[in-house]
Amino acid sequence: MKLRFLILIFSIISCSCSCLAKYSFMLNTNTYVAALKKTTNVMVIDVASPVAASRYYAYLTLSSYECISVFDENLNPSFSRYLNGYQNLQLDPMLIKESDVRLASILSIYKFGQKLLPSGYLLDKEILMLQKKYAIDKKHKNTFKQTADLVDSIIANILVYVKKDGFNKLNNLPRYINKVGDGYWKQTPPTFMLPIEPHWNTLRTFLLDSAQQFKPIVPIKYDTAENSEFYNLVNEVYQSSLTQNKDQKNVALFWDCNPFAVQREGHFEFGLKKISPGGHWIGITGIACKKTNTTLEKTSLIHALVSLSMADAFIACWDEKYRSNRVRPETAIQNLFDRSWKPLLQTPPFPEYVSGHSVVSNTAAAILTQIFGENFSYLDDTEVEFGLPKRAFTSFLNAANEASISRLYGGIHFRDALEQGNTLGKMVAGHSLKRLKPFFASF
């Protein structure tokens, strides 16, 4: 009789564990990557600028990871001791005790996306789908609500941090005024858009001491004299457009990542919605995590490390863009060589120096290399949904170098903007690696 009683107890425990295991299996790295991709889709719909998208990713991934950290800070330490101005979360211990850690991590992405993104309401259905999955099992029907309450509390804490980053003050800052002179940036066709976020450098950085911490060298001086340094820069882009091969064009198109691209047909204009450069690297981060079967907890941390570093990279890059305020190749080539010349890629609406894609690609590549190694090969399918084929890379640095040179092939950057952008990106990453050393030690 005693043996039967023990068997019965064991069966009940096993049943309960198997039920919990079912949820643990359901919520994994694939779920995390898919959730973040859903928020990327909303950013595309909202035409989020490269800098705005980087800010969104930083807060979304930070929130998701902090939802994991609160369950066991010894195993998953909080970012509270490492980020500028970020404080410890104030939470009710009972919320943590009665919640599901993996559900909290995924749910946070959707719930914070609802609050941060202009079209965040599009994520309502994703939350509802998660809720229905948990409602199937009566034994755990309250788990979703308890976890949702925890997530709401964590988000409320982090929103206090968000509201102090300076973003809400941007619209009250002085309006951008074009500098006078041929060497300075001017709006370009087809829409002649106003410059995007000229005061982005006023935002609080996450890890950098300031936006100017790694100020790039002064760009090559504007000079139209034949065979001057600047003339040769312009001529290189122009000649590349005349002689480049099919693969170089494919490279340019693959790394375009221009959320502002517009196609004109007759009197009509159509927006060609695409992901941002940061969105592309978030896609690559997800590819690497899935390929290595990384746990959801580590996947969340890796995305946070990449996203926080990329956000700082864009702040530093934008600081230089509007300091040097250099003319784009499209304007310079039309002035010097061919009035009818057009670049392969549409010129983005902000100054040229330094190349944003070069900066952020090298930052992300350095972080990912530290985690996954120097010779990490992968197949990048991030742009397939936009009609572009997959591309194979032998390493993250290989991809970053290709992303950088793509801007010259596309006709939207000069070579020194690429080279100095690469340098800036690596310096930003180096600072992140040093300041967040305890996190990287866990890989």
C-alpha positions as CSV (number, residue, x, y, z in Angstrom):
1,M,0.0,0.0,0.0
2,K,2.8,2.3,0.9
3,L,4.6,1.6,-2.4
4,R,1.4,2.4,-4.4
5,F,1.1,5.7,-2.5
6,L,4.7,6.6,-3.4
7,I,4.1,5.7,-7.0
8,L,1.0,7.9,-7.0
9,I,2.9,10.8,-5.6
10,F,5.7,10.3,-8.1
11,S,3.1,10.2,-11.0
12,I,1.6,13.5,-9.9
13,I,5.0,15.2,-9.6
14,S,6.0,13.8,-13.0
15,C,2.8,15.0,-14.6
16,S,3.3,18.5,-13.2
17,C,6.9,18.6,-14.3
18,S,6.0,17.4,-17.8
19,C,3.4,20.1,-18.0
20,L,6.0,22.7,-17.0
21,A,8.5,21.2,-19.4
22,K,6.0,21.6,-22.2
23,Y,5.9,25.4,-21.6
24,S,9.7,25.5,-21.3
25,F,10.0,23.7,-24.7
26,M,7.5,26.0,-26.3
27,L,9.3,29.2,-25.3
28,N,12.9,29.0,-26.5
29,T,15.4,30.9,-28.7
30,N,13.2,30.4,-31.8
31,T,10.3,32.1,-29.9
32,Y,12.5,34.9,-28.8
33,V,13.9,35.6,-32.3
34,A,10.4,35.4,-33.7
35,A,9.1,37.9,-31.1
36,L,11.8,40.4,-31.9
37,K,11.2,39.9,-35.6
38,K,7.5,40.9,-35.0
39,T,8.6,44.2,-33.5
40,T,11.0,44.7,-36.4
41,N,8.0,44.3,-38.7
42,V,6.2,47.0,-36.9
43,M,9.3,49.3,-37.1
44,V,9.2,48.7,-40.9
45,I,5.5,49.7,-41.0
46,D,6.3,52.8,-38.9
47,V,9.3,53.7,-41.2
48,A,11.5,53.9,-38.1
49,S,14.8,55.7,-38.8
50,P,18.1,53.9,-38.3
51,V,18.7,55.8,-35.0
52,A,15.1,55.4,-33.8
53,A,15.2,51.7,-34.5
54,S,18.4,51.3,-32.5
55,R,16.8,53.0,-29.5
56,Y,13.8,50.7,-29.7
57,Y,16.0,47.5,-29.9
58,A,18.1,48.7,-26.9
59,Y,15.1,49.1,-24.6
60,L,13.2,46.0,-25.9
61,T,16.1,43.7,-25.4
62,L,17.1,45.3,-22.1
63,S,13.6,44.8,-20.7
64,S,13.5,41.2,-21.9
65,Y,16.8,40.4,-20.3
66,E,15.9,42.2,-17.0
67,C,12.8,40.0,-16.8
68,I,15.2,37.0,-16.7
69,S,17.6,38.6,-14.3
70,V,15.0,39.2,-11.6
71,F,14.6,35.5,-11.1
72,D,18.2,34.8,-10.4
73,E,20.6,37.7,-10.4
74,N,23.5,35.6,-9.4
75,L,23.1,33.6,-12.6
76,N,21.9,36.4,-14.8
77,P,23.2,39.7,-13.3
78,S,21.2,42.9,-13.9
79,F,22.5,45.7,-16.1
80,S,21.8,48.2,-13.3
81,R,25.4,48.5,-12.3
82,Y,26.7,49.0,-15.8
83,L,24.4,51.4,-17.8
84,N,24.5,55.1,-17.4
85,G,21.7,56.3,-15.1
86,Y,20.0,52.9,-14.8
87,Q,18.8,51.9,-11.3
88,N,17.9,48.7,-9.6
89,L,14.3,47.6,-10.3
90,Q,11.8,47.9,-7.5
91,L,9.6,44.8,-7.5
92,D,7.2,42.9,-5.3
93,P,9.0,39.5,-4.6
94,M,5.6,37.7,-4.8
95,L,5.3,38.7,-8.5
96,I,8.6,36.9,-9.2
97,K,7.8,33.8,-7.2
98,E,4.5,33.2,-9.0
99,S,5.7,33.9,-12.6
100,D,7.2,32.0,-15.5
101,V,10.7,33.3,-16.4
102,R,10.7,32.5,-20.1
103,L,7.2,33.8,-20.6
104,A,8.2,37.0,-18.9
105,S,11.2,37.4,-21.3
106,I,9.0,36.9,-24.4
107,L,6.0,38.8,-23.1
108,S,8.2,41.8,-22.3
109,I,9.2,42.2,-25.9
110,Y,5.5,42.5,-27.0
111,K,4.3,44.6,-24.1
112,F,7.2,47.1,-24.3
113,G,6.8,47.1,-28.1
114,Q,3.2,48.2,-27.5
115,K,4.3,51.2,-25.5
116,L,7.4,52.2,-27.5
117,L,6.4,51.8,-31.1
118,P,3.9,54.1,-32.8
119,S,2.0,51.1,-34.2
120,G,2.7,48.9,-31.2
121,Y,-1.0,48.0,-31.1
122,L,-0.3,45.6,-33.9
123,L,1.4,43.4,-31.3
124,D,-1.8,42.9,-29.4
125,K,-2.6,39.7,-31.3
126,E,0.8,38.2,-30.4
127,I,0.1,38.7,-26.7
128,L,-3.4,37.2,-27.1
129,M,-2.0,34.1,-28.8
130,L,0.5,33.6,-25.9
131,Q,-2.4,34.0,-23.4
132,K,-4.5,31.4,-25.2
133,K,-1.6,28.8,-25.2
134,Y,-1.3,29.2,-21.4
135,A,-5.1,29.0,-20.9
136,I,-5.3,25.5,-22.4
137,D,-3.9,24.0,-19.2
138,K,-6.2,24.7,-16.3
139,K,-3.4,23.9,-13.8
140,H,-1.4,26.9,-15.1
141,K,-4.2,29.2,-16.3
142,N,-3.1,31.8,-13.7
143,T,0.5,31.7,-14.8
144,F,0.0,34.1,-17.7
145,K,-1.8,36.8,-15.6
146,Q,0.8,36.6,-12.8
147,T,3.7,36.8,-15.3
148,A,2.0,39.7,-17.1
149,D,1.7,41.6,-13.9
150,L,5.4,41.1,-13.3
151,V,6.3,42.2,-16.8
152,D,4.1,45.3,-16.4
153,S,5.9,46.2,-13.2
154,I,9.3,45.8,-14.8
155,I,8.3,47.9,-17.8
156,A,7.0,50.6,-15.5
157,N,10.4,50.7,-13.8
158,I,12.3,50.8,-17.1
159,L,10.0,53.5,-18.6
160,V,11.3,55.8,-15.9
161,Y,14.7,55.3,-17.3
162,V,13.5,55.7,-20.8
163,K,11.8,59.0,-20.2
164,K,15.1,60.5,-18.9
165,D,17.1,59.7,-22.1
166,G,16.4,63.1,-23.7
167,F,14.3,61.8,-26.6
168,N,11.2,63.7,-25.5
169,K,13.2,67.0,-25.8
170,L,14.3,66.5,-29.4
171,N,11.3,68.3,-30.9
172,N,11.9,71.4,-28.8
173,L,15.5,71.8,-29.9
174,P,16.4,74.4,-32.6
175,R,15.4,73.5,-36.2
176,Y,18.2,72.4,-38.5
177,I,19.4,75.0,-40.9
178,N,21.4,74.0,-43.9
179,K,25.0,75.3,-44.0
180,V,26.0,77.4,-46.9
181,G,28.7,76.1,-49.2
182,D,29.2,73.3,-51.8
183,G,31.0,71.1,-49.4
184,Y,28.0,70.8,-47.0
185,W,25.1,68.4,-47.1
186,K,22.0,69.3,-49.1
187,Q,18.7,67.5,-49.5
188,T,18.6,65.0,-52.4
189,P,15.9,63.7,-54.7
190,P,13.4,62.2,-55.1
191,T,11.7,63.6,-52.0
192,F,14.3,66.2,-50.7
193,M,13.5,65.1,-47.2
194,L,14.6,67.2,-44.2
195,P,17.5,65.8,-42.2
196,I,16.8,63.0,-39.8
197,E,17.4,63.6,-36.1
198,P,20.1,66.3,-36.2
199,H,20.1,66.4,-32.4
200,W,20.4,62.7,-31.8
201,N,23.8,63.2,-30.2
202,T,22.0,64.9,-27.2
203,L,20.5,61.6,-26.1
204,R,21.9,59.9,-23.1
205,T,24.3,57.1,-24.0
206,F,24.0,53.6,-22.5
207,L,27.7,52.8,-22.1
208,L,29.8,55.5,-23.7
209,D,30.9,58.4,-21.5
210,S,29.5,60.8,-24.1
211,A,28.7,61.0,-27.8
212,Q,32.1,62.6,-28.5
213,Q,34.2,60.0,-26.6
214,F,35.7,58.6,-29.8
215,K,35.4,61.6,-32.1
216,P,36.6,60.6,-35.7
217,I,39.3,62.5,-37.4
218,V,38.3,65.5,-39.5
219,P,37.1,64.4,-42.9
220,I,39.1,65.1,-46.1
221,K,38.6,68.8,-46.9
222,Y,36.3,69.7,-49.7
223,D,38.4,70.7,-52.7
224,T,37.3,70.5,-56.4
225,A,40.8,70.9,-57.8
226,E,41.7,68.0,-60.1
227,N,43.6,65.3,-58.3
228,S,43.0,66.8,-54.8
229,E,42.2,64.3,-52.1
230,F,38.6,65.1,-52.2
231,Y,38.4,65.1,-56.0
232,N,39.8,61.6,-56.0
233,L,37.2,60.5,-53.4
234,V,34.4,61.8,-55.6
235,N,36.0,60.3,-58.7
236,E,36.3,56.9,-57.1
237,V,32.6,56.7,-56.4
238,Y,31.8,58.0,-59.9
239,Q,34.1,55.5,-61.7
240,S,32.8,52.7,-59.5
241,S,29.3,53.4,-60.7
242,L,30.5,53.1,-64.3
243,T,32.5,49.9,-64.0
244,Q,31.1,47.8,-61.1
245,N,30.2,44.2,-61.8
246,K,27.0,42.3,-61.0
247,D,28.3,41.0,-57.6
248,Q,29.2,44.5,-56.4
249,K,25.7,45.7,-57.3
250,N,24.2,42.7,-55.4
251,V,26.3,43.6,-52.4
252,A,25.0,47.2,-52.5
253,L,21.4,46.1,-52.8
254,F,21.8,43.4,-50.0
255,W,23.0,46.0,-47.5
256,D,20.8,48.9,-48.6
257,C,18.6,48.9,-45.4
258,N,17.1,52.3,-46.2
259,P,13.7,52.7,-44.5
260,F,13.2,56.0,-46.4
261,A,13.5,54.7,-50.0
262,V,10.9,56.1,-52.3
263,Q,10.0,54.9,-55.9
264,R,8.5,57.4,-58.3
265,E,6.3,56.4,-61.1
266,G,4.9,59.3,-63.1
267,H,3.2,61.7,-60.6
268,F,3.0,59.0,-57.9
269,E,5.5,58.1,-55.2
270,F,5.6,54.8,-53.4
271,G,7.5,54.0,-50.1
272,L,9.7,50.9,-50.3
273,K,9.7,49.9,-46.7
274,K,12.8,48.1,-45.5
275,I,14.6,47.2,-42.3
276,S,17.2,49.5,-40.8
277,P,21.0,48.6,-40.6
278,G,20.4,47.8,-36.9
279,G,17.5,45.6,-37.8
280,H,19.7,43.7,-40.2
281,W,22.2,43.0,-37.5
282,I,19.5,42.0,-35.1
283,G,18.5,39.5,-37.7
284,I,22.1,38.2,-37.9
285,T,22.2,37.9,-34.1
286,G,19.1,35.7,-34.2
287,I,20.7,33.6,-36.9
288,A,23.8,33.0,-34.8
289,C,21.8,32.2,-31.7
290,K,19.6,29.7,-33.5
291,K,22.6,28.0,-35.3
292,T,24.3,27.4,-32.0
293,N,21.1,26.3,-30.1
294,T,21.7,29.0,-27.5
295,T,19.4,28.9,-24.5
296,L,16.6,31.5,-24.4
297,E,18.4,33.2,-21.4
298,K,21.7,33.5,-23.3
299,T,19.9,34.6,-26.4
300,S,18.2,37.4,-24.5
301,L,21.5,38.5,-23.1
302,I,23.3,38.4,-26.4
303,H,20.7,40.5,-28.1
304,A,20.9,43.1,-25.3
305,L,24.7,43.3,-25.6
306,V,24.5,43.8,-29.3
307,S,21.5,46.3,-29.1
308,L,22.9,48.5,-26.4
309,S,26.2,48.8,-28.2
310,M,24.5,49.5,-31.5
311,A,22.4,52.3,-29.9
312,D,25.6,54.0,-28.6
313,A,27.3,53.5,-32.0
314,F,24.4,55.4,-33.7
315,I,24.6,58.2,-31.2
316,A,28.4,58.6,-31.8
317,C,27.9,58.4,-35.5
318,W,25.2,61.0,-35.6
319,D,27.3,63.3,-33.5
320,E,29.9,63.3,-36.2
321,K,27.5,63.4,-39.1
322,Y,26.1,66.8,-38.0
323,R,29.4,68.2,-36.9
324,S,31.2,67.6,-40.2
325,N,27.9,67.9,-42.2
326,R,29.6,66.7,-45.4
327,V,28.1,66.7,-48.9
328,R,26.8,63.4,-50.3
329,P,28.4,61.8,-53.5
330,E,25.2,62.4,-55.4
331,T,25.5,66.2,-55.0
332,A,29.3,66.3,-55.5
333,I,29.3,64.1,-58.6
334,Q,26.5,66.1,-60.2
335,N,28.5,69.3,-59.5
336,L,31.8,67.9,-60.8
337,F,31.2,65.2,-63.4
338,D,27.7,64.6,-64.6
339,R,24.5,66.6,-63.8
340,S,22.3,63.7,-64.6
341,W,24.1,61.1,-62.4
342,K,22.2,59.1,-59.9
343,P,23.5,56.6,-57.3
344,L,22.5,52.9,-57.4
345,L,21.0,53.3,-53.9
346,Q,18.8,56.1,-52.9
347,T,20.7,58.7,-50.9
348,P,19.5,58.7,-47.2
349,P,18.4,62.0,-45.7
350,F,21.3,63.0,-43.5
351,P,25.0,64.0,-43.9
352,E,27.6,61.7,-45.3
353,Y,30.6,61.5,-42.9
354,V,30.9,58.9,-41.3
355,S,29.0,56.0,-42.8
356,G,26.4,54.8,-40.3
357,H,26.3,51.3,-41.7
358,S,30.1,51.0,-41.4
359,V,29.9,52.1,-37.7
360,V,27.1,49.9,-36.6
361,S,28.2,46.9,-38.6
362,N,31.7,46.9,-37.0
363,T,30.2,47.5,-33.6
364,A,27.8,44.5,-33.9
365,A,30.4,42.3,-35.6
366,A,32.9,42.9,-32.8
367,I,30.4,42.0,-30.1
368,L,29.2,38.9,-31.9
369,T,32.8,37.8,-32.6
370,Q,33.6,38.0,-28.9
371,I,30.7,35.7,-28.2
372,F,30.7,33.2,-31.1
373,G,34.3,33.4,-32.3
374,E,36.3,34.7,-35.3
375,N,35.5,32.1,-37.8
376,F,31.7,31.8,-37.4
377,S,30.2,31.1,-40.8
378,Y,26.5,31.6,-41.5
379,L,23.9,32.1,-44.2
380,D,22.3,35.5,-44.0
381,D,18.6,35.3,-45.1
382,T,17.6,38.6,-43.4
383,E,16.8,40.3,-46.7
384,V,14.9,37.4,-48.4
385,E,11.5,38.9,-47.5
386,F,12.5,42.0,-49.5
387,G,13.2,40.0,-52.6
388,L,17.0,39.5,-52.2
389,P,18.8,36.2,-52.1
390,K,20.7,34.8,-49.1
391,R,24.4,35.6,-48.8
392,A,27.0,33.4,-47.1
393,F,29.7,34.8,-44.8
394,T,32.7,33.3,-43.2
395,S,32.7,35.6,-40.2
396,F,30.9,38.6,-38.7
397,L,33.9,40.8,-39.7
398,N,33.5,39.5,-43.3
399,A,29.9,40.7,-43.2
400,A,30.8,44.0,-41.6
401,N,33.5,44.7,-44.3
402,E,31.0,43.9,-47.0
403,A,28.3,46.1,-45.4
404,S,30.8,49.0,-45.3
405,I,32.1,48.8,-48.9
406,S,28.5,48.4,-50.1
407,R,28.0,52.1,-49.4
408,L,30.6,53.0,-52.0
409,Y,29.2,50.5,-54.5
410,G,25.8,52.0,-53.9
411,G,27.1,55.5,-54.6
412,I,26.1,57.0,-51.2
413,H,29.5,57.3,-49.4
414,F,33.1,58.2,-49.9
415,R,35.9,55.8,-48.9
416,D,37.2,57.8,-46.0
417,A,33.7,57.8,-44.4
418,L,33.8,54.0,-44.6
419,E,37.3,53.7,-43.2
420,Q,36.7,56.1,-40.3
421,G,33.2,54.6,-39.7
422,N,34.8,51.1,-39.4
423,T,37.3,52.6,-36.8
424,L,34.6,54.3,-34.8
425,G,32.4,51.2,-34.7
426,K,35.3,49.1,-33.4
427,M,36.1,51.7,-30.8
428,V,32.5,51.7,-29.5
429,A,32.5,47.9,-29.4
430,G,35.8,47.9,-27.6
431,H,34.4,50.2,-24.9
432,S,31.3,47.9,-24.5
433,L,33.5,44.9,-24.2
434,K,35.6,46.5,-21.5
435,R,32.7,48.0,-19.5
436,L,30.5,44.8,-19.8
437,K,33.4,42.4,-19.3
438,P,31.5,40.3,-16.6
439,F,28.8,39.5,-19.1
440,F,31.1,38.4,-21.9
441,A,33.0,36.2,-19.4
442,S,30.0,34.0,-19.3
443,F,30.4,32.8,-22.9
